[in-house]
Amino acid sequence: MNLLKALAKVGSMTFVSRILGFVRDTLIARVFGAGMLSDAFIVAFKIPNLLRRVSAEGAFSQAFVPILGEYKSQRGFDETHALIHRVATWMGVILVVVTLLGMLAAPWIVTLIAPGFRTDAAKMQLTVELLRITFPYIFFISLVSMAGGVLNTYNKFGIPAFTPVWLNVSMIASVLFFADYFDDPIKVLAWAVFIGGFLQLAFQVPFLKQIGLLPKLDFKRDDEGVWRILKLMGPAVLGVSVAQISLILNTIFASFLITGSVSWLYYADRLMEFPTGVLGVALGTILLPSLSKAYAGKDDGEYSQLLDWGLRLTFILAAPAAVALAVLATPLVTSLFYYGKFTPLDVAMTQQALIAYSIGLLGLILVKILAPGFYARQNIKTPVKIAIFTLVMTQMMNVLFVFVLDLRHVGLALAIGLGACLNAGLLYYHLRQAGIFKPQSGWGLFLLKLSVALVVMGGVLYLAMGDARAWLEFTLIKRLMYMCGLVTLGAASYFSTLMLLGFRPRDYIRRVNR
């Protein structure tokens, strides 16, 4: 299997999802702006999303995929299928309980996550109502994540990558066609989240059936594989929770800032999620099964080479994205969100948060490449220790930036970015110290050439962009045309410079056995 081809496939599917995500957020910004309604929905949607990242895409995937890969390579199909039956059954039972408790405890959860909302009774009540509608999303999306882990392990990368499209389609359709049917139009988004979760799960079922791995109910409790997954999930939950706790604390800080702060951070984060999803999630998705297979086969050389390949691609693709987000912050925010109730103040505040976030983009994506280096070896304790230290340091930076330096919501974004860089640096250090990763030769020259290309691209974009304030006066068509032109120009200048310096795509083709 060609990993570069697999990356392109996963990345392209994720790209479609992210584009629809931008359409979704543009509609939300236009209809609801960045005020009380959007703040309430973002908090209500963020809570099940945080649980999803902890239970499904985080701790569960880190524990499940390596063991599933081991079963696939070393045990028969029947044992692997039985493991999937039992994991799906017990996961479903736990999720039903969690969902019901979450809906009942909605007022206390909102108080915990956004205590600043208590000063506004209407805002608090609306957020609780929205949370009760969105909370079942955790049930659907956790099962979606499990199905995605199975499909990825069997090299069906495109299906899980395309699956999030259905959430965006649901939300876009709800805003366009159904908002007027609700007394509180913002509630249409909460119901769209519920429906989107169901659609994502329904979409994956036929593909699981196609490979003969559709789960069935099996309540056997003494399965060795299930217990191994649970043992790994313990520290994994702690490790992933640390990262999510950092996001929760940011929401708590933001809830005490001026109205709109939660929304400004959300829209800036959405722009950040484009490269982290298209590249970071895609690379992490295809690397984890391959690393798990190399570890199970005791092929240390292949293991190290896979990590080296992933790191080089990350630098080549993530570094220019970070520079472009910082240089083109105002044009990007204006082109995507400056419509309807989204004001020039909202543009300025979101632009500031985006620049702060962009400082940590490379770190955010590197974490998604370096962490699987531990997970594939079923070593979750080391990333957990690093995550806890990173959490402490991030909150210290929050206090410094928000309360001492008075950077407000920008300080929260900056702390997240710098914390991600610290996390990535420590993961790399421990991989090297443990002898797990041995870099291939030529990294110094590689980084030097890359820096030259970044300087060229940044300069070209800055000069071509013109006066950032003028973008507020452009029509929609003019903004989009100029934005497409800038993106094309930036990409052309960057990759042309790399080609002149000797970079060739064929050098990054990487093949592994299925």
N, C-alpha and C positions, 0 to 999 in steps of 0.2 A: 504494500500500500504506500502510495506517495503522500507523505504528510503535508507537503506544501500544497498539493492539490486538495487534500482534505481540509486544510486550513482555509483555502480559497472558497470551498463549498460552504463550510460553516460560516465563514465571515460574510459571504454574499447573502446567505439566508438571514443572518443576524442584521445585516445592513438593511434589508427590506423591512424587518421588524422595527429597527430604529427610525427609519424614514417615516413609517406610519406612526411611530411614537411622537415624532416631531409634529406631524399633522394633528395628532390628538392634542398635544400640549398647546399648539397654536390656537386650536378651536377653544380649548379651555381658557386660555389667556384672553382670547377675544370676547368670549361670552361672560366670564366671571372675573376677569382682571386679577389683581393681586391684593385681595382684601380679606374680609372676614369669611366669606363663603369658600374661597379657595384655600385659606388657611385651615378651615375646619375639615374640608375633604382631604387635604394632603396629610393631615395628622391621622385621620380615620383610615386612610389607605396605607399609610406608612406602618401602622402597627401590625396588621397581618403580613405585610411585606417583610418586616423585620423578623417575625417568627418564621416565615418561609426561608429566609436566608440562614437562620439558625438551624431549624429542624430539617429542611429539605436540601437546599442547594449547598448548605454549609456542612454541618456535622454529619448528616446522614450520607451525603455523597462521598465525603472523605473516608468514612468507614465502610460504606457499601461497595463502591466501585473496585477498590483493591482486592477485597475478598471475592467479589463476583468474578473478577479477572482471574484470580487464583483457581476458583472452581472451574472456570471455562477451560483453562490451559492444563489443569492437572487432574480433573475429575470428569466424569461422564456428563452427558446432556441431562440425563434424568436427575442426577443429584443437583445440578445447577438449577433446573426447573423447580425442583422441590424447595430449594432455598428461596427462590423468587416467590413461590406460593406463600410460604410462611412469613417472610418479611412483609409482603403486601398485606396479609391478613392482620398481623399485629399492629402494623403501622396505621391501617385504617381504623382499628378499634381505638387506638390512642388519639388519633386525630378527631374522631367524633367527640370524645370526652373533652379534649382541649377546646374544640369549637363551641360546644355548649357552655362550658365554663367562661370562655371569653365573652360570649354574648351576654351572659348574666352579669358579669363583672365589668361591663363596659364603662360605667361611670367612674369606677376606681382606677381603671386602666388609663382613661383620659386624664384623670387627675395626676396620675403618676408621670405620664409621658409629657403632658403640656400643662403644668400647674398654673401657668400664667393665665390660662383660659378661664380660671375660676372667677376672675374679676369681671367677666362679661357673661352673664347668665345665658343669654341667647346663643352666644358662640359655643358655650359649654354644652348646652342641650342639643344643639345641632350636631356637634361632633360626636356625641354619644349615640344619637340616632343613626348617623352615617356609619359608625363603627359596627353597630349591630347588624347592619346590612352587609358590610364588607367582610366581616370576620370569617364566614364560611369559605372565603377564598383560600384560607390556609389549608383547608381539607383538600380541595381540588388540586391546588398547585403543588402540594407536597407529594401527592400521588403522581402528578405529572413529572416531578423531578425524579422520582424513583423509576418511572417508565423511561425517562430520558437516560438515566444511568445504564439501564439494560440495553437500550438501543445504541448508545455510544460504545458500550463494551463490545457489541457485535458490529461495530463500524458503520452504523446507520446514523452518521453524524448530522445529516441534513434535516432529519425529521424533528429532533429536539430543538435545533437552531431555528426552524421555521415556526414552531409551536407558539411562541409569544405573539405572533401576528394576530392571533384570534382575540387576545385581550384588547389590542389596539383597535381592531375592526369593531368590536363590541362597543368600545367607548366612543369612537368616532360616530358610529351609527346612532348611538343614544343621544349625543349632543345635537346632531343634525335633524333627527326625525322625532324624538320622543320627549325632549326637555319641556315642551309646552304643555304636556299632559300632567305635569306635577305641580302641586301648589308651591313646593320649594324645588325649583328646577335643578339645584345642585344634587338632589337625591337621585337623579337619573344616572349620575356617574357612579354612585355607590352600587346601584342595581346592575350597571354595566360591568363592574368588577366581578360581581357574583356570577353573571352569565358568562363573562369571559373566562373565568376559571373552569366552568363546566365545559365550555367549548374546547379548551386546550386539552382537557383529559379525554374527551370524546374523540378528538382528532388522532391521538396516539394509539388508541385501542386497536384499530385495524392493522397497524404496523407491528404491534406486539403479536397479534394473532398470525400475521404473515410469517414471522420467524419462529412460530410455535412456542412462544413464551408468555402468553396471556395468563396472568395469575388467576388462581382459584382459591376459594376459602380453605384454609388448612390451619387449625388451631393447635397444632403440635407445639409443645413448649420446650422440649428438651433437645432442640436442634442445635448441633454444635456451631454451625455457621451463624445462626441468629444470635447466639450468645456472644460469639466473637465480635460481631458487628456492634452489639450493645456495649461491650467492654470498651471498644474503640470510640464509640459515640460519647462516652462519659467525658473524657478529656477534650474530645472534639467540640462538644456542646459548649464547654467552658471557653475554649479558644475562640470559636466563632462568636459566642456571646460577648466576649470582650470587645470585639470589633463593633458589634451592634449596640452594645452599651455606650460606646463612644458616640454613635449616631443619635441614640436616645438622649444622651446628655446635651448634645448639640441642639436637639429640638427643645429641650427644657430651657436652655439658655435663650434660644431664639424666641420662645413663647413670652419671655419677659421683655423683649425688645419691642420696638414700635411695630404696629400692625403692618403686615406685608413682609416682615423679615423671613418668616417661614417660607413664604412663596418665592421670594427672591433667591433664597438658597436652593429651593426645589428646582426652579427653572435653570439656574446655573449648573446644578448637579445633573440635570437631564442632558445638557450639552456635554458634560464630562462622561456621561454613561455611553455616549455614542462610540468613542474610541475604546473605552474599557470593555464594552460589550462586543464590538466587532473584532477587536484584537485580543484583549485580555481573556475574556471568557472563552473565545474560540480556541486560543492556544492552550489554555488550561484544560479545555474539554478534550482535545485530541492528544495532549501529552500524558494525562493521568493514566489512561488505559495502556499506552505504550510503555510508560515508565514501570507500571505495575507488572507488565509482562516481562520486561527486562530484569526486574528484581526477582520475580519468581524463577526465572531461568538463570539467575546468578551471573548475569552478563554485566559486570561493572563498567566495562568500556563503553558498551552501547548506552548504558544509563547516563554516563557523564556526557557523552556526545549528544544525546537527546536534549539535555539541559542546556548545553552550549548553543545548540541550534536554536532553541527557544529564546534564549537570552539575546542572541544577535538579531533575530527577527524583531524582537521587542524594541530594541534600540533603533533599528532601521525605521520602524513604522510608528512607534509611540512618541519618540522625540520630536519629529516634525509636527505631529498632532498637537503636542503641548505648546510648541512655539506658535503654531497657527491660531490656537484658541486664545492665547494671550494677545497676539497682535491684532487679530480680527474680532476681538470680544464685542465691541459695539456694533459692527456690521452684522455679526451673527445674531445677537440678541434682537436687534432691530428687524432683521429680515424674518426671523421666526416668530417673534412674539408681539411686536409693536403694532397691535391692531385693537380696535374696539376699546375696552376698558383698561387696557395695558398702557400706562402713561409714560411720558418721558422720564419721570422720576423712577418708575419701575425699570426702565431701560438702564438708567445710570446705576442703580443699586444692584441689578442683576449682573451688569458688566463688571462691576468691582468684585463681586463674589466669584465670577468666572475666572478673572485674572488670578485671584488668590488660589482657587482650586487648581488651575493649570500648572502651578509650581509643583504640585504633587502628582501629576498625571503619570509620569514615568514610574514613580514609586508604586502607585496603585496597580499598574499593570504588571510590574515586576513581581509583586507579591503573588499574583495569580500564576506566575510561572515558577517561582522559587518554592512556594508552599507545597505544590504537588511533589517536589523532590523529597519531602519528608513523608507526605501522606502515602505515596506509593510504596514506601518501605514500612508502612503501618507504624510510623513514628509520629505521634501527634503531640506528645508532651513538649518537645522542643518548640514547635510553633506556638503552643499555648503559653509557655513562659515568655516568649518574645512578645506575644500579643498583650499579655498583662502589663509588661513593662511599657509597651507602646501606649496603652490606655492611660497609664499614670502620667506619662510625659505629655500626651495630647491634652489631658485636662489641665495640667499645669500651664501649658501654652494657652488654653482657652481663658484661664483666669488672667494671665498676663496680657493677652491681646484684647480681651473684651473689657476688663475692669481697670487695668492699669494704663494701657495704651489707648483705650477707647476706640478700638477699631470696629466695634459692634459686630454686625453679621459677617463682615469681611474677615474679622479675626477668627470666627468659627470655621470659615472655609479654609483659611490659611493653616490653622491648627490641624485640620484633617489631612491636608496635603503634606505638611511637614511630617506628621505622624506616619503616613504611608511610606515616605522616604526612609524614615528611621526603621520601620518594620522591614522593608526590603533589604536595607543594609545589614541588619542583624541576621536575617535569614541567610543571606549570601555568606556572611562571615562564618556562621555555624556549618553551612554546607562544606565550605572549604576546610574548616578546622577538623571536621569529622572525616575528611577524605572522601566524602560522597561525590563531590564535584571537582574535577580537574580541568580548568579551562584549556581549550585548544590554543595553539600558538597564534600570534598576530593580533591580539586584542588592542595593543597600544596604537598601532598604525590604523586599525579599524576605527577606533574612537576619534583619532585625529582627522581622518578623512570625513567621518560623519559630522564632526563639528564644523568643518569648512562648508559642507552642503547646507547645514542648518543656518549658518550665518548668511549665506547667499539667499536662501529661501526667505528668511526673516526680513532681510533688507528689501527684497523684491516686493513682498507683500506690504510692507510699511509704506513704500513709495507709491505703489499702485492703489492703495486704499484711499488716499486723499484725506480730507478733513472728516474725521469720524462723525462730527456733529451734523454734517450735511446729509447723512443717511436718514436722519429723522424727517427730512423734507422729501425724500424720494417716494415715488409711487411704489405699489407692491411689485408690479412687473419690473420696474427699474431696479429695485433692491435685489430681486431674485436673479435677474440677468447679471448684474454686477457681481453678486455673490458667487454665482457659478463661474464667472470669468476669473475671479480671484482664486478660487479653489483650483481651477485648471492651471492658472499661471503658477501658483505656488507649487503644485505637484510637478509641473513640467520643469521648473527651475531646480527643484530639489533632486529629482531622479536623473535629470540631465547631468547635474554636477556629480552625482554618484557614479554615473556611467563614465564620465570623463576621468574620474579618479580610479577606475578599474573595477567597480562593482558590477557583477553579472548575475542575473536571476538564477542561472543554472547552478551557481555555487551554493544555493540554498535549498536545492532539491534534497529531500531526505526520505529514504524508503525504509519501511519496516515490514516484517512478515505479519500477515493477518493472524 
